[in-house]
Structure formats: C-alpha cells, structure tokens
Amino acid sequence: MRSERTAEHALRLANSSSTTTAPSYVCRACRAQAARQFHTSRPVPADEPWHKRMSNYFFGSKESRRADADREEKNKQRIQELADRGGSTQAEKKVDKFGRELDVAAIVDPSINKQYVQSMTWDGLERIGSEQWVRERADQGEQYVGFLPWKRVQLDAAQWQMLLHHVAVEALTLQKAGRDVEQVCWPRVGSAANWEVTRNARLQASVDGGVTVHFGTPADERTILASIPTTLPENATQDQETLVNEVTNAVQGDLAEGEDGGNGKLPPAWMDISLHEPALKMALIKRTLQLTSHRLPDHILTHSATLADLWSHYATPATPAKLAHTKPLQKLATSPQIPNVTVHARRQTPIDREKNVGRWKVIEEELVQRGLPVTGTRFRGAKVGIEKRGREVRIS
C-alpha cells in the first residue's frame, strides 16, 4: 500500500510539470505499474565490498591461500620423512574415521630415488573421466542376483506337505537352538542334504499351539545346525541349481513312520502348528518363496494362523487365465468319445477357418495381386463398403 501511494504521488508530480492542472485521480492499472517500477525498501549492504569479492574470485581469499600454504608445508614434511626412510616407495596404511584401511601411495622424489624414471607419455596409464570411460562403465550396469528362482515350481497337495514339513523342521530346529530363524534362508554349508534328515523327523503339535520336533537320532539335529552357517557369508545367495535340487529331493519319498501324511485333501494333524510368532511365520514364508517362487497375497498371510492355513492356499491351484486352460475343457479336448469337438485357446476368425481347409494362401495371393488389403483396409479410419455386381467386387 505504501509503494502504491508513493508511486501515485510521483505520477502526480510528473503530470503537474507538464500540465497546468494536476489530475485528481490515477487509475489502478497505472498505480500497479508504477508500484512495480518504484521500490521503497531500504538497501541492504553486502557482506563484502565489490572490489574485495572480485579480488577473492581471481586471487583467492586469505583462507584459501593459508590452506595452500599448509598443504605445501605438509608435502615438504612428507618428502623429508621419505628421505629419512631412505626413499622407500611402499604404500602407507591409514585408517579413516569409519575404520576402513586405506593404502596411500608414497611420494616419489626423483632426487632421492635415482632409479625412478618419469613418464613422458600416457601409455600404460588408466584413463578416468573421458566420455568413452563413462560409456563403458554405464554399459556394465549392476549385477543383481535374484532371491527367487527363475521359474515357478509346480507342486501338488502331497508335495506341498512334504516341502512345508522340510522347511518347518529346519526353522524349528534353529529356534530350539536359540538361533535366529531367519538363518533358514541362508546358503547351506557345502553339499548339505538336509532333506534326508528332515524326512525322518516328526512334528508334534500341542494343545496350546506349541510344537515339538522329534528326530530319529540325536545326530540328525546336529547335522541340520552344522549345515546352516552362524554368520552370513559374502556370497549370501544360492544358485538356482541348488534351490531346484533341494525342492526336488525334499518332495520325494515318504515321511517318518508314524507321521500322519493326510489324504491329500485335508491337512494332517502335525500342521496345526500355531504361527502366532511373526518371526517364525516370516521365516517359513520366505524360505518357501525362495524355494518355489510362489507368492501369497498379504490378506492371506495375515489371516493364516496355522501351517495348515498356508498349506491350503499353497495347494490350491491358480485360476487359469483362459477358459480353454481349465481342466473340464482340456479333458473334453482329449476325450476319444467325441472326436469331432475341438477346443481352441482363442476365438476362431474366418481367416482361421480358411487356413484349416487350406484356402487362405490362395486368397491372400489373389488379394496381393489385385492390390487389395489382405486383412482389413490399408487406410486408417476408412469405411469399407462391398458391393457385389455379378462377378465384380468393388471396394470403396
């Protein structure tokens, strides 16, 4: 508001010098334009004068010159220390504040190291920072190793029981030993074959939701604990062949004598294991995901209270994406009783019917010779009208 009044007063003074009578009113547009041109804010002095800023820009400030002098002094001290050591060119070991060991190259002084020959060309030196160097590093990319198998493993209900039994025995053995159950996803030591041991173990669920693992021999438990490392190795991922081999062997054979295997439709009694512990539940899901690449939605994981709930969702086959892939239609297509029924994966068009009888090649050749579109029209958005006049076919 103050700037508008000042601008208005300035406009009136300017007009009064050119006219005998000063205007009594100035429109809002003129006042707004004058307010943008006139400012009444107080000037704020700069921190440093202009000539000093230019001097620091070209010749450097006192702080930068002092830092250069200190750096030169330290360089001279290092050269003197090198001369006192007799011209050693071995790299120095230093530890930074993060605890990392760094190799600092020693300064080579030609006056001390007589055998040192200074290079006159760029031959043999690594070139860093060029456009080609940046392009080569960009093409390398990051080499990521996936946590899941490349291909999803397909299992039936009985095989899912065997696999969940194998994973549950390993996880519960780690929990019994006081170790982190997440270690069940770590790579195994050497060529471990834990499925031979877990197959002979029995799981007994109690009324309160607890579970007890009974091994055939005490050595079986020690075998499982020894096969899983206590510290995460550098190569924390398992190769695909090892994962596939473990799944293939874990789902084969039968469980221990006396272990209820179920009838393939209902879960056995040992699957009443409570999953109220989030760590145990997450370890079982992660290990199963790592072995089979089967994912379960979050709402299913939340409402799965026992191992039997997980098995019921794992064993349920996925809904086919197409109607032709359903079991009734596949059975209908392969039934010898109705050989005249054919099941197709997609809708059959007139072109498909012509291909089945072998006429489409002739039709396509005739259309090409006459310059007509083979499928549809060659003009986008054109309306095709076909009029038959005897033997003549006209497309407009």
C-alpha positions in Angstrom: 0.0 0.0 0.0 2.9 2.4 0.8 4.5 1.8 -2.5 1.3 2.5 -4.4 0.9 5.8 -2.6 4.4 6.8 -3.3 4.1 5.9 -7.0 0.8 7.7 -7.2 2.4 10.8 -5.7 5.3 10.5 -8.2 2.9 10.3 -11.1 1.0 13.3 -10.0 4.2 15.4 -9.6 5.3 14.3 -13.1 2.0 15.3 -14.6 1.9 18.6 -12.8 5.1 19.7 -14.5 3.6 19.1 -18.0 0.1 20.3 -17.4 -1.3 23.3 -15.6 -3.8 21.4 -13.6 -2.8 18.1 -11.8 -5.1 15.2 -12.3 -7.2 14.3 -9.3 -7.3 10.6 -10.0 -4.9 7.9 -11.2 -6.4 4.5 -12.3 -5.5 1.3 -10.6 -3.6 -0.1 -13.7 -1.3 2.9 -13.7 -0.7 2.7 -9.9 0.1 -1.1 -10.2 2.5 -0.5 -13.0 4.2 2.4 -11.1 4.4 0.1 -8.0 6.3 -2.4 -10.0 8.8 0.3 -11.1 9.2 2.2 -7.8 10.5 0.4 -4.6 10.8 2.0 -1.2 12.7 -0.9 0.5 15.9 0.0 2.2 19.1 -1.1 0.5 20.9 -3.9 2.3 24.7 -3.6 2.3 26.6 -6.6 1.0 28.8 -8.6 3.4 31.9 -7.7 1.4 32.6 -4.8 -0.9 32.6 -5.4 -4.7 36.3 -5.0 -5.2 37.0 -7.5 -2.4 34.7 -10.1 -3.9 36.5 -9.7 -7.3 39.9 -10.0 -5.6 38.9 -13.2 -3.9 37.5 -14.6 -7.1 40.7 -14.0 -9.1 43.4 -14.3 -6.5 41.7 -16.4 -3.8 40.8 -15.4 -0.2 43.1 -15.4 2.8 41.7 -18.7 4.0 42.4 -20.4 0.6 45.9 -19.0 0.4 46.5 -20.2 4.0 45.2 -23.7 3.2 47.5 -23.9 0.1 50.5 -22.9 2.3 49.6 -25.5 4.9 49.3 -28.2 2.1 52.6 -27.2 0.7 54.2 -27.4 4.1 52.8 -30.9 4.8 54.0 -32.0 1.4 57.5 -30.9 2.2 57.4 -32.7 5.5 56.3 -35.9 3.8 59.2 -35.6 1.3 61.6 -35.1 4.3 60.2 -38.2 6.0 60.7 -40.1 2.8 64.3 -39.0 2.6 64.8 -40.1 6.3 63.5 -43.5 5.5 65.9 -43.9 2.6 63.5 -43.3 -0.3 61.0 -46.1 0.4 58.2 -46.3 -2.2 55.9 -48.7 -0.2 52.3 -47.6 0.3 51.3 -46.3 3.7 48.5 -47.9 5.7 46.0 -45.4 7.1 42.6 -45.9 8.9 39.9 -43.4 8.4 37.2 -42.5 10.9 34.9 -45.3 9.6 37.5 -47.9 10.4 38.4 -48.6 6.7 42.1 -49.3 5.8 43.4 -47.1 3.0 46.6 -47.5 1.0 48.2 -44.1 0.5 50.8 -44.1 -2.2 54.2 -42.8 -1.1 55.7 -39.7 -2.7 58.4 -40.5 -5.1 61.1 -37.8 -5.2 63.4 -38.2 -8.3 66.3 -36.6 -6.4 66.2 -39.4 -3.8 65.0 -42.3 -5.9 67.6 -42.4 -8.6 66.1 -45.4 -10.4 62.8 -43.6 -10.8 62.1 -42.6 -14.5 59.4 -40.1 -15.1 56.9 -41.0 -17.7 56.7 -38.8 -20.8 53.6 -40.3 -22.5 50.2 -41.6 -21.5 51.0 -45.1 -22.5 50.1 -47.7 -19.8 48.1 -45.3 -17.6 44.5 -45.8 -16.7 42.4 -43.1 -18.2 39.5 -42.0 -16.0 36.8 -39.4 -16.8 36.7 -39.5 -20.5 33.4 -39.9 -22.5 34.4 -43.4 -23.5 35.2 -44.4 -19.9 31.8 -43.1 -18.7 30.1 -45.0 -21.5 31.8 -48.3 -20.7 31.0 -48.0 -17.0 27.4 -47.2 -17.8 27.1 -50.3 -20.0 28.3 -52.6 -17.3 25.3 -52.0 -15.0 24.8 -53.6 -11.7 24.9 -57.3 -11.5 21.9 -58.3 -9.3 21.3 -61.9 -8.2 17.6 -62.6 -7.7 16.3 -64.1 -4.5 13.7 -66.2 -6.2 14.1 -69.0 -8.8 13.7 -68.1 -12.4 10.8 -70.4 -12.9 7.9 -71.1 -10.5 7.9 -74.7 -9.2 4.6 -76.6 -9.7 3.7 -79.0 -6.8 0.6 -80.9 -5.9 -1.0 -81.1 -2.5 1.1 -84.0 -1.2 4.3 -82.5 -2.4 3.4 -79.2 -0.7 3.0 -81.2 2.6 6.5 -82.7 2.2 8.1 -79.3 1.4 6.4 -77.4 4.3 7.4 -80.3 6.6 11.0 -79.9 5.5 11.1 -76.1 5.9 9.3 -76.3 9.3 11.7 -78.8 10.7 14.7 -76.7 9.8 13.2 -73.5 11.2 12.1 -75.1 14.4 15.5 -76.7 14.9 17.1 -73.2 14.7 14.6 -71.8 17.1 15.2 -74.6 19.6 18.9 -74.0 19.5 18.4 -70.3 20.3 19.4 -69.1 16.8 17.6 -66.6 14.5 15.0 -68.4 12.4 15.8 -66.1 9.5 19.0 -68.1 9.1 16.9 -70.8 7.4 17.2 -68.7 4.2 21.0 -68.6 4.3 23.1 -70.7 1.9 23.9 -74.2 3.1 27.5 -75.2 4.0 29.0 -77.5 1.3 26.7 -80.1 -0.3 24.3 -80.4 2.6 21.4 -82.8 2.2 19.1 -81.9 5.0 16.1 -83.4 3.3 17.4 -86.9 4.3 17.3 -85.8 8.0 14.1 -83.7 8.0 12.2 -86.6 6.3 12.8 -88.8 9.4 11.8 -86.1 11.9 8.3 -85.9 13.4 6.4 -82.8 14.4 4.0 -83.0 17.3 1.7 -80.1 17.9 0.4 -79.5 21.4 -3.0 -78.2 22.5 -1.6 -74.7 23.4 -0.3 -74.2 19.8 3.3 -75.2 20.6 5.2 -77.8 18.6 7.9 -80.4 19.4 10.4 -81.8 16.9 11.4 -85.5 17.4 14.5 -86.7 15.5 15.3 -90.2 14.7 18.8 -89.9 16.2 20.5 -87.0 18.2 23.0 -86.7 15.3 20.2 -85.6 12.9 19.7 -82.3 14.9 23.4 -81.6 14.9 23.6 -82.2 11.2 20.9 -79.5 10.5 22.6 -77.0 12.7 26.0 -77.6 11.2 24.7 -77.2 7.6 23.4 -73.7 8.3 26.2 -71.2 9.0 26.1 -68.9 12.0 27.4 -65.9 10.2 26.2 -64.6 6.8 28.8 -65.5 4.1 29.9 -63.0 1.5 28.0 -64.8 -1.2 24.7 -64.7 0.5 22.7 -66.0 -2.4 22.2 -69.6 -3.6 22.4 -70.6 -7.2 19.3 -71.8 -9.0 20.5 -75.4 -9.4 21.0 -75.8 -5.6 17.4 -74.5 -4.9 15.8 -76.7 -7.5 17.8 -79.7 -6.3 16.6 -79.1 -2.7 13.0 -78.8 -3.7 13.2 -81.9 -5.9 14.7 -84.1 -3.2 12.6 -82.6 -0.4 9.2 -83.6 -2.0 10.3 -87.1 -2.8 9.8 -90.2 -0.6 7.6 -90.6 2.5 7.6 -89.1 5.9 8.8 -90.9 9.0 7.0 -93.9 10.3 4.1 -92.7 12.5 3.9 -89.3 10.9 0.4 -88.5 9.6 0.7 -87.7 5.9 -3.0 -86.8 5.4 -5.2 -87.9 2.5 -4.1 -85.1 0.1 -7.3 -83.1 0.6 -7.3 -82.5 4.4 -4.2 -81.2 6.3 -2.6 -83.7 8.7 -2.5 -83.3 12.4 1.1 -82.0 12.6 0.1 -79.0 10.6 -1.8 -77.5 13.5 1.3 -75.5 14.3 0.4 -72.0 15.5 2.1 -69.2 13.6 1.5 -66.5 16.3 5.2 -65.7 16.3 5.8 -63.2 13.5 9.5 -64.2 13.1 8.7 -67.9 12.7 5.9 -67.1 10.3 8.0 -64.8 8.1 10.9 -67.3 8.1 8.6 -70.1 6.8 7.1 -67.9 4.1 10.5 -66.5 3.0 12.1 -69.9 2.7 9.1 -71.3 0.8 9.2 -68.3 -1.5 12.9 -68.8 -2.0 12.5 -72.4 -3.0 9.3 -72.3 -5.1 8.8 -68.7 -6.2 5.2 -68.9 -5.0 3.8 -65.7 -3.6 0.7 -65.3 -1.3 -1.3 -62.1 -1.1 -1.0 -60.0 2.1 -4.5 -60.6 3.3 -4.0 -64.4 3.1 -0.7 -64.1 5.1 -2.5 -62.0 7.7 -5.3 -64.4 8.2 -3.2 -67.6 8.2 -3.0 -68.6 11.8 -1.6 -72.2 11.4 0.7 -74.1 9.0 -2.4 -75.8 7.7 -3.8 -72.5 6.5 -0.7 -71.8 4.5 -0.8 -75.3 3.0 -4.4 -74.9 1.9 -3.6 -71.7 0.0 -0.3 -73.2 -1.5 -2.0 -76.4 -2.6 -5.0 -74.6 -4.2 -4.3 -74.4 -8.0 -4.3 -71.0 -9.5 -7.3 -70.0 -11.6 -6.5 -70.4 -15.3 -6.2 -67.2 -17.3 -8.2 -68.6 -20.2 -11.3 -70.8 -20.3 -9.6 -73.2 -22.6 -7.0 -73.9 -20.0 -9.5 -75.2 -17.4 -9.5 -78.9 -16.6 -13.0 -79.7 -17.9 -12.3 -78.2 -21.4 -8.9 -79.8 -21.6 -10.5 -83.1 -20.7 -13.1 -82.5 -23.3 -10.5 -81.8 -26.0 -8.6 -85.1 -25.3 -11.7 -87.3 -24.9 -11.8 -90.1 -27.5 -15.6 -90.4 -27.2 -16.2 -87.0 -29.0 -13.5 -86.7 -31.7 -15.5 -84.0 -33.6 -15.1 -81.5 -30.8 -12.1 -79.1 -30.9 -11.1 -76.7 -28.1 -9.2 -73.6 -29.2 -7.3 -71.2 -26.9 -8.8 -68.1 -28.7 -11.7 -67.0 -30.9 -11.7 -68.5 -34.3 -12.0 -66.0 -37.1 -12.9 -66.6 -40.8 -9.2 -66.5 -41.6 -8.6 -69.4 -39.2 -11.4 -71.4 -40.8 -9.9 -70.7 -44.3 -6.5 -71.8 -43.0 -7.9 -75.1 -41.7 -9.2 -76.1 -45.2 -6.1 -74.7 -47.0 -7.7 -71.9 -49.0 -6.1 -68.9 -47.2 -2.9 -69.0 -49.2 -4.8 -68.7 -52.5 -7.0 -65.9 -51.2 -4.0 -64.0 -49.8 -2.1 -64.3 -53.1 -5.1 -63.0 -55.1 -5.6 -60.1 -52.8 -2.0 -59.1 -53.1 -2.0 -59.3 -56.9 -5.1 -57.1 -57.1 -3.6 -54.5 -54.7 -6.3 -55.1 -52.1 -5.7 -55.2 -48.3 -5.1 -58.7 -47.0 -6.6 -58.0 -43.6 -8.9 -55.0 -43.2 -8.1 -51.8 -45.1 -4.8 -50.1 -45.7 -6.3 -46.7 -45.0 -6.7 -45.8 -41.3 -10.3 -44.9 -40.4 -11.6 -45.7 -43.9 -15.0 -47.3 -44.2 -15.1 -50.3 -46.5 -18.3 -51.0 -48.4 -18.5 -54.1 -50.6 -20.9 -54.2 -53.5 -21.3 -57.3 -55.5 -22.2 -56.9 -59.2 -22.1 -60.3 -60.8 -18.5 -61.5 -60.7 -17.1 -58.0 -59.9 -16.3 -57.0 -56.3 -15.8 -53.2 -55.8 -14.4 -51.8 -52.5 -15.0 -48.1 -51.9 
